[in-house]
Amino acid sequence: MIPPQKCAEELSVSEFTIHRWIREKKIRAVKLSSRCTRIIGDSLAEYLETAARA
């Protein structure tokens, strides 16, 4: 499980973009508390593969 901040850094996008992808259900995430969200790694990999093919 990956924190949104780390994901944004690795992909060179803003943290806002990561949270937008979560809201749009492009990637799956788990909300551990009101201030703690973690991205499911497999979900991110699937999204990136799909985006690369488009």
Secondary structure as GFF3:
##gff-version 3
##sequence-region A 1 54
A	DSSP	alpha_helix	4	11	.	.	.	ID=ss1
A	DSSP	alpha_helix	15	23	.	.	.	ID=ss2
A	DSSP	beta_strand	29	33	.	.	.	ID=ss3
A	DSSP	beta_strand	36	39	.	.	.	ID=ss4
A	DSSP	alpha_helix	41	53	.	.	.	ID=ss5
###
